[in-house]
């Protein structure tokens, strides 16, 4: 039998190979070792009598298909390929139990796992493998492209990209949050709220989702408060310790995109009476932080200001 890992063997020219196929001892060299010099190749060792294999293989096929050719999958029935299994076992591969999935890259074994991993873990495994190979999943490319469109102010273009990603990966919190934020930017808040409210239970409390929810809540509060800005300012002029008026003014300022002004108003309220109404000013400021994001300049600046009150 031909030596399996032959460093002198070169990858075949050309492409067009099937992303998922069944393999055997005859095709192993071509479909796995040589093919892995072009793209990472996963080998799923399974058996007809293996219950966990019936759970793993469909999930594995789904994730590999989503990779759109950036990784391939070869499925090998261990009972039909005992000589191959024996040779690989002599190389130290733990093929006595199935399912076992072995990743090949550049003709060498790059990683492996045993047992039926959930789909989320399979994604992480393949993402790590692609990273070693200098690539990433198409979803990562799509997400980066969508974020770039947002940076360029192309919210409609970003919306379409986020929507495509959300359709492909319904539990991708960044995709759903990005979609909702684009809808907000396009003044379609009702649709944005529907996106967030219909988020899968698994990601409903994800930081990206809760941040958009806070943004929508603040926008609604801000519209109401903005109409009364003059009233709040008048109340504060008459009584600088009218903490509710100061908090309401902060909400209005935030609605008018004056984040620094909103944060300053709340910091002043905290400075005057931190404990007022169960620390209402501090809690409102934290809600702003959640909606703005941890790296927003206004968040960073206000968080420094808040720390001077909390740790003095």
Long-range contacts (C-beta under 8 A, 24 or more apart in sequence): 1-25, 1-83, 1-87, 2-29, 4-28, 4-29, 4-33, 4-84, 4-87, 4-88, 4-91, 5-33, 5-91, 5-107, 5-108, 6-33, 7-107, 9-33, 9-34, 9-107, 10-34, 10-37, 11-35, 11-37, 11-38, 17-72, 18-72, 19-64, 19-65, 19-67, 19-69, 19-72, 19-73, 20-61, 20-64, 20-65, 20-72, 20-73, 20-74, 20-75, 21-72, 21-73, 21-74, 21-75, 22-74, 22-75, 22-76, 22-77, 23-74, 23-75, 23-76, 24-76, 24-80, 24-81, 24-84, 25-81, 25-83, 25-84, 27-74, 28-74, 28-76, 28-84, 31-72, 31-74, 32-74, 32-104, 33-104, 33-107, 34-107, 35-72, 36-104, 36-105, 36-106, 36-107, 36-108, 37-106, 37-107, 39-69, 39-70, 39-71, 39-72, 39-133, 40-70, 40-71, 40-72, 40-103, 40-104, 40-105, 40-110, 40-129, 40-130, 40-132, 40-133, 41-71, 41-72, 41-73, 41-74, 41-103, 41-104, 41-105, 42-71, 42-72, 42-73, 42-74, 42-101, 42-102, 42-103, 42-104, 42-126, 42-129, 43-73, 43-74, 43-75, 43-76, 43-101, 43-102, 43-103, 43-104, 44-73, 44-74, 44-75, 44-76, 44-99, 44-101, 45-76, 45-78, 45-85, 45-95, 45-98, 45-99, 45-100, 45-101, 45-102, 46-75, 46-76, 46-77, 46-78, 46-98, 46-99, 47-77, 47-78, 47-79, 47-98, 48-77, 48-79, 50-98, 50-99, 52-98, 52-99, 52-115, 52-116, 53-98, 53-99, 53-116, 55-116, 56-99, 56-101, 56-115, 56-116, 56-117, 57-99, 59-116, 59-117, 59-118, 59-119, 59-122, 60-101, 60-122, 62-119, 63-119, 63-122, 63-123, 63-126, 64-126, 66-137, 66-138, 66-139, 66-168, 66-169, 67-126, 67-130, 67-137, 67-138, 68-138, 70-130, 70-135, 70-137, 70-138, 71-126, 71-129, 71-130, 101-125, 103-129, 105-129, 105-132, 105-133, 139-165, 139-168, 139-169, 139-172, 142-168, 143-172, 143-174, 143-175, 143-178, 146-175, 146-178, 147-178, 150-178, 150-181, 150-182, 155-182, 155-185, 155-186, 156-182, 156-186, 158-182, 159-183, 159-186, 170-200, 171-200, 171-202, 171-203, 172-203, 173-199, 173-203, 173-206, 173-207, 173-208, 173-209, 174-208, 176-203, 176-208, 176-209, 177-206, 177-208, 177-209, 177-211, 177-212, 180-212, 181-212, 181-215, 184-212, 184-215, 184-216, 184-219, 189-216, 189-219, 192-216, 210-290, 211-290, 211-291, 211-293, 214-287, 214-290, 214-291, 215-291, 217-287, 218-251, 218-254, 218-255, 218-287, 218-288, 218-291, 219-255, 221-251, 221-255, 222-251, 222-252, 222-254, 222-255, 222-256, 223-255, 225-249, 225-251, 225-252, 225-255, 226-252, 226-255, 226-256, 228-252, 229-253, 240-272, 241-272, 241-273, 243-269, 243-272, 243-273, 243-276, 243-277, 243-280, 243-281, 244-277, 244-280, 246-281, 247-280, 247-281, 247-284, 250-281, 250-284, 250-285, 250-288, 251-284, 254-288, 259-288, 259-292, 259-296, 259-298, 260-298, 260-301, 260-302, 262-288, 262-298, 263-288, 263-298, 263-301, 263-302, 263-305, 264-302, 266-302, 267-302, 267-305, 267-306, 267-309, 270-306, 270-309, 271-309, 274-309, 282-306
